[in-house]
Amino acid sequence: DFNPTAVLTSLGLAASGDRKADWRVAVWANGGSFALMARDPNDREAIELATRTFQRLKEEGTWGLGRVALRDELERAQAYTGAFLAASMAEGYTVSYSAAPGPWLTPSVGNRGTHGFWPGPVDLDASFVAFGGGTAARRLPRGKLVDVAPTIAKLLGLTMTGVEGKNLIP
């Protein structure tokens, strides 16, 4: 488990101990990825320090960071509104939900089956299972979360229009 809050605490950017209101950057943790949010979006010093630090940890290759995306890329992907940085974890790593200062990396103790991953690693894809009368066994192509509703509509014999997702059933 990688603890981005512990990293921010050691940089003096996250609240710690009795200074709960004294934070500059917070973590939005999602199991296989996390995003960083600045309390003040104009706090360039905090944003630049955090960005440099997490990019360096990614480059070192020993902290489990698989991908680091900055604001421009996040906006294009319509991901993590308001975040200035997001990172997905490398295979075998998860994000710690601990807000406590301490070690940056600890052995995982069973945090599995979570959500909120940057699209990409096939091993982290969610499963879609439907069963019942008239539901044929089949493999669907890789899709997005927004494709679930149109796909279920198709199974129910309904049509959805004006939605972002698409039916995955050929």
Solvent accessible surface area in square Angstrom, and as a share of the most:
residue,aa,sasa,rsa
1,D,24,0.12
2,F,0,0.00
3,N,11,0.06
4,P,1,0.00
5,T,21,0.12
6,A,2,0.02
7,V,0,0.00
8,L,1,0.00
9,T,23,0.14
10,S,72,0.46
11,L,53,0.26
12,G,43,0.41
13,L,3,0.01
14,A,6,0.04
15,A,23,0.18
16,S,26,0.17
17,G,56,0.54
18,D,141,0.73
19,R,107,0.39
20,K,152,0.65
21,A,77,0.60
22,D,74,0.38
23,W,71,0.25
24,R,80,0.29
25,V,1,0.00
26,A,36,0.28
27,V,36,0.21
28,W,110,0.38
29,A,24,0.18
30,N,16,0.08
31,G,1,0.01
32,G,3,0.03
33,S,1,0.00
34,F,0,0.00
35,A,0,0.00
36,L,0,0.00
37,M,52,0.23
38,A,19,0.15
39,R,125,0.45
40,D,70,0.36
41,P,99,0.62
42,N,122,0.63
43,D,27,0.14
44,R,133,0.49
45,E,123,0.55
46,A,0,0.00
47,I,12,0.06
48,E,81,0.36
49,L,52,0.26
50,A,0,0.00
51,T,21,0.12
52,R,143,0.52
53,T,22,0.13
54,F,0,0.00
55,Q,61,0.27
56,R,161,0.59
57,L,9,0.05
58,K,74,0.31
59,E,144,0.65
60,E,77,0.34
61,G,60,0.57
62,T,88,0.51
63,W,59,0.21
64,G,5,0.05
65,L,12,0.06
66,G,32,0.31
67,R,93,0.34
68,V,29,0.17
69,A,2,0.02
70,L,70,0.35
71,R,61,0.22
72,D,97,0.50
73,E,47,0.21
74,L,0,0.00
75,E,97,0.44
76,R,180,0.66
77,A,50,0.39
78,Q,154,0.68
79,A,23,0.18
80,Y,29,0.11
81,T,116,0.67
82,G,52,0.50
83,A,1,0.00
84,F,21,0.09
85,L,0,0.00
86,A,2,0.02
87,A,2,0.01
88,S,6,0.04
89,M,7,0.03
90,A,36,0.28
91,E,155,0.69
92,G,77,0.74
93,Y,78,0.30
94,T,23,0.13
95,V,0,0.00
96,S,18,0.12
97,Y,122,0.46
98,S,49,0.32
99,A,76,0.59
100,A,53,0.41
101,P,76,0.48
102,G,40,0.39
103,P,90,0.56
104,W,66,0.23
105,L,62,0.31
106,T,57,0.33
107,P,116,0.73
108,S,44,0.29
109,V,140,0.81
110,G,56,0.54
111,N,41,0.21
112,R,154,0.56
113,G,84,0.81
114,T,43,0.25
115,H,139,0.62
116,G,30,0.29
117,F,57,0.24
118,W,20,0.07
119,P,101,0.64
120,G,39,0.38
121,P,57,0.36
122,V,103,0.59
123,D,118,0.61
124,L,66,0.33
125,D,66,0.34
126,A,102,0.79
127,S,102,0.66
128,F,78,0.33
129,V,119,0.69
130,A,45,0.35
131,F,182,0.76
132,G,46,0.44
133,G,88,0.85
134,G,89,0.85
135,T,48,0.28
136,A,60,0.46
137,A,108,0.84
138,R,118,0.43
139,R,232,0.84
140,L,51,0.25
141,P,78,0.49
142,R,128,0.47
143,G,39,0.37
144,K,149,0.63
145,L,159,0.79
146,V,64,0.37
147,D,4,0.02
148,V,51,0.29
149,A,51,0.40
150,P,11,0.07
151,T,1,0.01
152,I,71,0.36
153,A,7,0.05
154,K,99,0.42
155,L,63,0.31
156,L,122,0.61
157,G,66,0.63
158,L,108,0.54
159,T,121,0.70
160,M,82,0.37
161,T,117,0.68
162,G,90,0.87
163,V,63,0.36
164,E,140,0.63
165,G,11,0.11
166,K,127,0.54
167,N,56,0.29
168,L,24,0.12
169,I,18,0.09
170,P,144,0.91
